[in-house]
Amino acid sequence: MHLLLINPCNPLVNTSSKRNRWSKYRVWKPLGLLVLAGLTPPDWEITIVDENLGMRDYLRMPRPDLVGVSAFTSQAPRAYEVAAEFRSRGIPVVMGGIHATMRPAEAAERVDVVVTGEAESVWTRVLEDAQRGSLRPLYEGSREPMENKPFPRHDLLPSGYYYGSIQTTRGCPLNCSFCSVSAFNGKAYRRRPIEDVVAEFKLIREKQVLIVDDNLIGTSKAHVARAKELFQAMIDARLGKRWIAQATINMAEDEELLRLAARAGCTGVFIGFETTHDEGLIEVRKKYNIRKGRDLRDSVRRIQRHGILVVGSFIMGLDVDRSGVGLEIADTANRYGVDAINVMFLTPLPGTDLWKKMEEEDRIAADGFPEDWKYYTLTLPVSRYRNLSRDEIIKEMHSCNRSFYSLAGILRRAGRTFWKRHKTFLSLVCNLSYRKNTHLGRKVHWEFKRSLDQFQLNRRLPATGDNLHVYGSRRSAF
């Protein structure tokens, strides 16, 4: 039998990839689909399509017996389009991933089978039922230990990616209010056997690798000790890989950890600073960043001294944010000395405590579901913010990016890395990529405002042919 696994195009990646030569640095492999392929018995023929590398004419491809689709929230509308195309041809469609897990009833109306949670525990059962022609509408996956798992099938994807992908842990104990990780993967910090991680690294073709763990280092002494063991094993294996990862600021507190990470190939880390105010950290339940009286500027410098770039992640739109927050974030990031920033609008993703709060307070503005899920890329203001209107918060975002990613700022940061003799090219690529996308973002923001305004107008008008035509034009807003 033939299994077709599809990663639907991401609106954000798809928008930039057509016009931005730096986008290849932001396209990640669909690792979840590779994991499913690794779990699939050898009597199945497997094809994987990543639409972010280019759209495919599915009618010209060999007819599959089963289609599997996995989607983040922003990919859901496209996932449903793909499902409709195959279902019209009588081909059953299975949908899993974080969006289907958080919105199973919605997904069930548009696909034949919904898989919730982590699919490893149920995937072989899905395939067996498909072979018997007895698929059930719902399979509920469970969280299991990460030992004895088949390796992802990295060989099934074509070349064309700058970064390979690998996962070494699941779960995050921080439980931030805006994050769906703890709802999907749990708060327990589950770790893969180190020998499996090293063996999988050797299977990855790309020299640059993204470690997709939500928190590679963890938060406890035991977590950090495991990270040291992993890095030492990677050093001993002489993998020759360069990698980036997500971590918390506690990474800066252990010199041995930093030294091992650098020797193991770490070139950069994404660190969630989230906000410039302690009150903001309390609001999003990330008090961890203000424990022990940390000097964040000194923490960043300690990481950078080991030749590791620091990308700071910030959120705009918290209840404590007011006019001027854009320049405040840019100035704070410059004071910390980070090499780049990624600033996102506060976005209530399904399944998070933030979603529940904003839904109860009627603060979800882009609510024409499922179509409006395409706006939930974290780069668009889909909510109603307490102290900033939609136009005001967009101006704040532009102000922040214009200040931080000015040419003078980029050259200053590149010069700093050159003077310290580390990662100058990577710093330039990172900054120029962000700068280009912030320019594209201005047009995307304008189109988003126009689309949302028209949708709200149509809600107030009688349903006429003209109104329906305008509403339908939202499909091409991006």
C-alpha positions as CSV (number, residue, x, y, z in Angstrom):
1,M,0.0,0.0,0.0
2,H,1.0,3.6,-0.6
3,L,1.2,6.2,2.2
4,L,1.4,9.9,1.3
5,L,2.5,12.2,4.1
6,I,2.0,15.9,3.6
7,N,3.3,19.0,5.4
8,P,0.9,21.8,4.3
9,C,2.4,25.1,3.4
10,N,2.9,27.5,6.2
11,P,1.4,30.9,5.4
12,L,4.4,32.8,6.8
13,V,7.0,30.7,5.0
14,N,5.0,30.6,1.8
15,T,4.7,34.4,1.8
16,S,8.3,35.1,2.3
17,S,9.7,32.2,0.1
18,K,8.4,33.7,-3.1
19,R,10.2,37.0,-2.6
20,N,13.0,36.5,-0.1
21,R,16.3,34.8,-0.9
22,W,17.0,34.5,2.9
23,S,14.0,32.3,3.5
24,K,15.9,29.1,3.1
25,Y,17.3,29.8,6.6
26,R,13.8,29.6,8.0
27,V,12.4,26.5,6.4
28,W,12.5,23.5,8.8
29,K,12.1,19.9,8.0
30,P,8.7,18.3,9.0
31,L,10.3,16.1,11.6
32,G,7.0,14.7,12.9
33,L,6.2,13.2,9.5
34,L,9.7,11.7,9.4
35,V,9.0,10.1,12.7
36,L,5.7,8.6,11.4
37,A,7.6,7.2,8.4
38,G,10.1,5.6,10.7
39,L,7.2,3.9,12.5
40,T,5.6,2.6,9.2
41,P,6.2,-1.1,8.4
42,P,8.3,-1.9,5.3
43,D,5.3,-3.3,3.3
44,W,4.1,0.3,2.9
45,E,5.5,2.5,0.2
46,I,6.0,6.0,1.6
47,T,6.1,9.5,-0.1
48,I,6.6,12.7,1.9
49,V,5.7,16.1,0.4
50,D,6.7,19.3,2.1
51,E,4.7,22.1,0.4
52,N,7.0,24.7,1.9
53,L,9.6,23.6,-0.7
54,G,7.0,24.0,-3.5
55,M,3.4,23.1,-4.3
56,R,2.7,19.8,-5.9
57,D,0.1,18.6,-8.4
58,Y,-1.4,15.7,-6.5
59,L,-3.4,14.5,-9.5
60,R,-0.2,13.8,-11.4
61,M,1.3,11.8,-8.5
62,P,0.7,8.1,-8.0
63,R,-2.7,7.5,-6.3
64,P,-2.1,6.8,-2.5
65,D,-4.1,4.4,-0.4
66,L,-3.9,6.7,2.7
67,V,-3.0,10.3,3.2
68,G,-1.5,11.7,6.4
69,V,-1.4,15.4,7.2
70,S,0.1,17.1,10.2
71,A,-0.4,20.8,10.9
72,F,0.4,23.6,13.2
73,T,-2.5,26.0,13.7
74,S,-1.5,28.4,11.0
75,Q,-1.3,25.4,8.5
76,A,-4.8,24.2,9.3
77,P,-6.8,25.9,6.5
78,R,-4.4,24.5,3.9
79,A,-4.5,21.1,5.6
80,Y,-8.3,21.1,5.2
81,E,-8.0,22.1,1.5
82,V,-5.6,19.2,0.9
83,A,-7.9,16.8,2.8
84,A,-10.9,17.9,0.7
85,E,-9.0,17.3,-2.5
86,F,-8.1,13.7,-1.6
87,R,-11.4,12.9,0.0
88,S,-13.2,13.9,-3.2
89,R,-11.3,11.1,-4.9
90,G,-12.3,8.6,-2.3
91,I,-8.9,8.5,-0.5
92,P,-9.1,8.5,3.3
93,V,-7.2,11.3,5.1
94,V,-5.7,11.1,8.6
95,M,-4.8,14.4,10.4
96,G,-2.7,14.7,13.4
97,G,-0.4,17.3,15.1
98,I,-0.9,20.0,17.6
99,H,-3.9,21.7,15.9
100,A,-5.9,18.5,15.4
101,T,-5.2,17.7,19.1
102,M,-6.4,21.0,20.3
103,R,-9.4,21.2,17.9
104,P,-10.4,17.6,17.3
105,A,-14.1,18.3,16.6
106,E,-13.2,20.9,14.0
107,A,-10.7,18.5,12.3
108,A,-13.2,15.6,12.4
109,E,-15.6,17.6,10.2
110,R,-13.0,17.8,7.5
111,V,-10.9,14.6,7.6
112,D,-11.7,10.9,8.0
113,V,-9.5,10.2,11.0
114,V,-8.1,12.4,13.7
115,V,-5.1,11.4,15.7
116,T,-4.6,13.4,18.9
117,G,-1.5,13.7,21.1
118,E,1.8,12.0,20.3
119,A,1.1,9.5,17.5
120,E,3.8,7.0,18.2
121,S,1.6,4.9,20.5
122,V,-1.2,4.6,17.9
123,W,0.3,4.9,14.4
124,T,0.8,1.2,13.7
125,R,-2.8,0.6,14.8
126,V,-4.0,3.3,12.3
127,L,-2.1,1.6,9.5
128,E,-3.4,-1.9,10.4
129,D,-6.9,-0.6,10.5
130,A,-6.4,1.1,7.1
131,Q,-5.2,-2.1,5.6
132,R,-8.4,-3.9,6.9
133,G,-10.6,-1.0,5.7
134,S,-11.8,-0.4,9.3
135,L,-10.4,3.0,10.2
136,R,-11.9,4.6,13.3
137,P,-12.7,8.3,13.4
138,L,-10.5,9.0,16.4
139,Y,-7.2,7.6,17.8
140,E,-5.9,9.1,21.0
141,G,-2.1,9.0,21.4
142,S,-0.4,8.9,24.8
143,R,2.9,10.3,26.1
144,E,5.4,7.5,26.4
145,P,9.1,7.2,27.3
146,M,11.4,8.1,24.4
147,E,13.4,4.9,24.6
148,N,13.3,2.2,21.8
149,K,11.8,4.5,19.2
150,P,12.5,3.9,15.5
151,F,14.6,6.7,13.9
152,P,13.0,9.3,11.7
153,R,13.3,8.6,8.0
154,H,15.6,11.4,7.0
155,D,16.3,9.7,3.7
156,L,12.8,10.3,2.4
157,L,13.1,14.1,2.0
158,P,14.9,15.6,-0.9
159,S,17.8,18.0,-0.6
160,G,17.0,21.7,-0.5
161,Y,17.0,22.3,3.2
162,Y,19.7,24.4,4.8
163,Y,19.0,22.9,8.3
164,G,18.5,19.3,9.2
165,S,16.3,18.6,12.3
166,I,16.5,16.4,15.4
167,Q,14.7,16.1,18.7
168,T,16.4,15.0,21.9
169,T,13.8,15.8,24.6
170,R,10.0,16.4,24.9
171,G,8.1,18.5,27.4
172,C,8.8,21.7,29.3
173,P,8.3,22.3,33.0
174,L,7.9,26.1,32.7
175,N,4.2,26.0,31.6
176,C,4.1,29.6,30.2
177,S,0.5,30.8,29.7
178,F,1.0,31.4,26.0
179,C,2.7,28.1,25.1
180,S,1.0,24.9,24.1
181,V,4.0,22.7,24.7
182,S,2.9,21.6,28.2
183,A,-0.6,20.9,26.9
184,F,0.6,18.8,24.0
185,N,3.9,17.2,25.3
186,G,3.3,17.6,29.0
187,K,5.4,19.3,31.8
188,A,7.5,16.2,32.4
189,Y,11.0,16.5,30.8
190,R,11.4,13.3,28.8
191,R,14.8,12.5,27.4
192,R,16.0,10.2,24.5
193,P,18.9,7.9,25.1
194,I,22.1,9.7,24.3
195,E,23.4,6.9,22.0
196,D,20.2,7.2,19.9
197,V,20.6,11.0,19.5
198,V,24.2,10.6,18.4
199,A,23.3,7.8,16.0
200,E,20.6,9.9,14.4
201,F,22.9,12.9,14.0
202,K,25.0,10.7,11.8
203,L,22.0,10.0,9.5
204,I,21.3,13.7,8.9
205,R,22.8,14.9,5.6
206,E,22.9,18.6,6.4
207,K,25.9,20.1,8.1
208,Q,23.6,22.6,9.9
209,V,21.0,21.2,12.3
210,L,18.1,22.6,14.2
211,I,17.5,20.8,17.6
212,V,13.8,21.2,17.9
213,D,13.5,20.6,21.6
214,D,11.4,23.3,23.3
215,N,14.0,23.5,26.1
216,L,17.3,21.6,25.3
217,I,19.0,22.4,28.6
218,G,16.0,22.0,30.9
219,T,15.7,23.7,34.3
220,S,17.0,21.3,37.0
221,K,20.5,20.1,37.9
222,A,19.6,16.6,36.5
223,H,18.5,18.2,33.2
224,V,21.8,20.1,32.9
225,A,23.8,17.1,33.8
226,R,22.1,15.1,31.0
227,A,22.8,18.0,28.5
228,K,26.5,17.8,29.5
229,E,26.6,14.1,28.9
230,L,24.9,14.6,25.5
231,F,27.4,17.3,24.4
232,Q,30.4,15.2,25.5
233,A,29.1,12.2,23.5
234,M,28.6,14.5,20.4
235,I,32.2,15.7,20.9
236,D,33.5,12.1,21.2
237,A,31.6,11.1,18.0
238,R,33.2,13.9,16.0
239,L,29.9,14.6,14.2
240,G,31.2,17.6,12.3
241,K,27.7,19.3,12.7
242,R,26.9,22.9,13.6
243,W,23.6,23.3,15.4
244,I,21.2,25.8,17.0
245,A,18.6,25.2,19.7
246,Q,16.1,26.7,22.1
247,A,17.1,27.1,25.8
248,T,16.4,29.2,28.9
249,I,18.7,31.8,30.3
250,N,20.0,29.3,32.9
251,M,22.3,28.1,30.2
252,A,24.6,31.0,31.0
253,E,25.1,29.8,34.6
254,D,27.3,26.8,33.9
255,E,30.7,27.4,32.3
256,E,31.3,23.7,31.7
257,L,28.0,23.4,30.0
258,L,28.8,26.3,27.7
259,R,32.2,25.0,26.9
260,L,30.9,21.6,26.0
261,A,28.0,23.0,23.9
262,A,30.5,25.1,21.9
263,R,32.8,22.1,21.3
264,A,29.8,20.0,20.4
265,G,28.9,22.4,17.6
266,C,26.5,24.9,19.1
267,T,26.5,28.1,17.0
268,G,23.4,29.8,18.4
269,V,20.5,29.7,20.9
270,F,17.0,31.1,21.0
271,I,16.2,32.4,24.4
272,G,12.8,33.6,25.5
273,F,13.2,36.9,27.3
274,E,9.5,37.5,26.5
275,T,9.2,41.0,28.0
276,T,11.1,43.9,29.4
277,H,9.2,44.0,32.7
278,D,9.1,41.7,35.7
279,E,5.4,42.3,35.8
280,G,5.1,40.9,32.2
281,L,7.0,37.8,33.2
282,I,4.6,37.3,36.1
283,E,1.7,37.8,33.7
284,V,2.9,35.0,31.3
285,R,4.0,32.8,34.3
286,K,7.7,32.9,33.5
287,K,9.1,33.9,36.8
288,Y,12.0,31.6,36.2
289,N,13.7,34.4,34.3
290,I,13.8,36.7,37.3
291,R,15.0,34.1,39.9
292,K,18.3,34.6,41.6
293,G,18.5,38.2,40.6
294,R,20.0,37.4,37.2
295,D,21.9,40.1,35.3
296,L,20.6,39.3,31.8
297,R,23.2,41.4,30.0
298,D,26.0,39.5,31.8
299,S,24.2,36.2,31.0
300,V,24.2,37.0,27.3
301,R,27.8,37.9,27.3
302,R,28.8,34.7,29.1
303,I,27.1,32.7,26.3
304,Q,28.7,34.8,23.6
305,R,32.1,34.4,25.0
306,H,32.0,30.8,23.9
307,G,31.3,31.8,20.3
308,I,27.5,31.1,20.6
309,L,25.1,33.7,19.1
310,V,22.0,34.7,21.2
311,V,18.7,35.4,19.5
312,G,16.3,37.0,22.0
313,S,12.6,36.3,21.7
314,F,10.1,38.9,22.9
315,I,6.3,39.2,22.9
316,M,4.4,42.3,22.2
317,G,0.8,42.8,23.4
318,L,0.9,41.8,27.1
319,D,-1.5,43.5,29.4
320,V,1.4,45.5,30.8
321,D,2.4,46.8,27.4
322,R,1.6,50.4,26.5
323,S,2.6,53.0,23.9
324,G,6.4,53.0,23.4
325,V,6.8,49.3,24.0
326,G,8.4,48.8,20.5
327,L,11.4,51.1,21.2
328,E,11.5,49.7,24.7
329,I,12.0,46.2,23.4
330,A,14.6,47.3,20.9
331,D,16.5,49.3,23.5
332,T,16.4,46.5,26.0
333,A,17.7,44.0,23.4
334,N,20.5,46.3,22.5
335,R,21.3,46.7,26.2
336,Y,21.4,42.9,26.7
337,G,23.7,42.7,23.6
338,V,21.8,40.0,21.8
339,D,22.8,39.2,18.3
340,A,19.2,39.3,16.9
341,I,15.7,39.5,18.1
342,N,12.4,37.7,17.1
343,V,9.5,39.8,18.3
344,M,6.0,38.2,18.1
345,F,2.5,39.4,18.8
346,L,0.8,37.8,21.8
347,T,-1.2,35.1,20.1
348,P,-3.8,32.9,21.9
349,L,-3.1,29.5,20.4
350,P,-5.8,26.8,20.9
351,G,-5.2,24.7,24.0
352,T,-3.3,27.3,25.9
353,D,-4.4,29.1,29.1
354,L,-4.0,32.3,27.2
355,W,-6.6,31.1,24.7
356,K,-9.0,30.3,27.5
357,K,-8.5,33.7,29.1
358,M,-8.9,35.7,25.9
359,E,-11.9,33.7,24.7
360,E,-13.7,34.3,28.1
361,E,-12.9,38.0,27.8
362,D,-14.0,38.2,24.1
363,R,-10.6,39.4,23.0
364,I,-10.1,37.1,20.0
365,A,-10.4,39.4,17.0
366,A,-9.6,37.1,14.1
367,D,-12.3,34.5,14.7
368,G,-13.6,33.5,11.3
369,F,-12.6,29.9,11.8
370,P,-11.3,27.7,10.3
371,E,-10.1,30.1,7.6
372,D,-8.7,32.6,10.1
373,W,-6.3,30.1,11.5
374,K,-3.9,31.1,8.7
375,Y,-3.3,34.3,10.6
376,Y,-2.1,32.6,13.7
377,T,1.5,32.7,12.7
378,L,2.5,34.8,15.7
379,T,3.4,37.7,13.3
380,L,-0.1,39.2,13.1
381,P,-2.2,40.9,15.9
382,V,-5.2,38.5,16.0
383,S,-6.3,39.6,19.5
384,R,-7.7,42.7,21.2
385,Y,-5.0,44.1,23.4
386,R,-5.7,45.8,26.6
387,N,-3.8,49.1,26.1
388,L,-3.1,49.1,22.4
389,S,-5.4,49.2,19.4
390,R,-4.6,47.0,16.4
391,D,-3.2,49.9,14.4
392,E,-1.2,51.1,17.4
393,I,0.4,47.7,18.1
394,I,1.4,47.3,14.5
395,K,3.1,50.7,14.6
396,E,4.9,49.5,17.7
397,M,6.1,46.4,15.9
398,H,7.4,48.4,13.0
399,S,9.1,50.9,15.4
400,C,10.8,48.0,17.2
401,N,12.1,46.3,14.0
402,R,13.1,49.6,12.3
403,S,15.2,50.5,15.3
404,F,16.8,47.2,16.0
405,Y,17.4,46.2,12.4
406,S,18.6,49.5,11.1
407,L,21.7,49.1,8.8
408,A,23.8,50.8,11.4
409,G,22.6,48.3,14.1
410,I,23.3,45.3,11.9
411,L,26.8,46.6,11.0
412,R,27.5,47.3,14.7
413,R,26.5,43.8,15.7
414,A,28.5,42.2,12.8
415,G,31.5,44.3,13.8
416,R,31.2,43.1,17.3
417,T,31.2,39.4,16.3
418,F,34.1,40.1,13.9
419,W,36.1,41.7,16.7
420,K,35.5,38.7,18.9
421,R,36.3,36.4,16.0
422,H,33.2,34.3,16.0
423,K,30.2,33.7,13.7
424,T,30.3,37.0,11.7
425,F,28.7,35.4,8.6
426,L,26.0,33.7,10.7
427,S,25.3,37.0,12.5
428,L,24.9,38.9,9.1
429,V,22.7,36.2,7.6
430,C,20.5,36.2,10.7
431,N,20.1,39.9,10.8
432,L,19.6,40.4,7.1
433,S,17.0,37.7,7.0
434,Y,15.1,39.3,9.9
435,R,15.4,42.7,8.3
436,K,14.0,41.5,5.0
437,N,11.1,39.8,6.6
438,T,10.3,42.9,8.7
439,H,10.0,44.8,5.4
440,L,7.7,42.2,3.9
441,G,5.8,42.2,7.2
442,R,4.6,45.8,6.6
443,K,2.7,44.8,3.5
444,V,1.3,41.6,5.2
445,H,0.1,43.7,8.1
446,W,-1.7,46.1,5.8
447,E,-3.4,43.2,3.9
448,F,-4.3,41.6,7.2
449,K,-6.0,44.9,8.5
450,R,-7.9,45.3,5.2
451,S,-9.1,41.7,5.3
452,L,-10.2,41.8,8.9
453,D,-12.0,45.1,8.5
454,Q,-13.8,43.8,5.4
455,F,-14.8,40.6,7.3
456,Q,-16.2,42.7,10.2
457,L,-18.1,44.9,7.8
458,N,-19.7,41.8,6.1
459,R,-20.8,40.5,9.4
460,R,-22.9,43.7,9.8
461,L,-24.3,43.7,6.3
462,P,-27.1,41.5,4.7
463,A,-25.6,38.5,2.8
464,T,-25.7,39.6,-0.8
465,G,-23.8,38.3,-3.8
466,D,-21.4,41.2,-3.7
467,N,-20.7,40.8,0.0
468,L,-20.1,37.1,-0.4
469,H,-17.7,37.9,-3.2
470,V,-15.7,40.3,-1.1
471,Y,-15.6,37.8,1.8
472,G,-14.3,35.1,-0.6
473,S,-11.4,37.4,-1.5
474,R,-10.0,36.8,1.9
475,R,-8.6,33.6,0.6
476,S,-6.0,35.5,-1.4
477,A,-5.2,38.0,1.4
478,F,-1.8,36.4,1.7
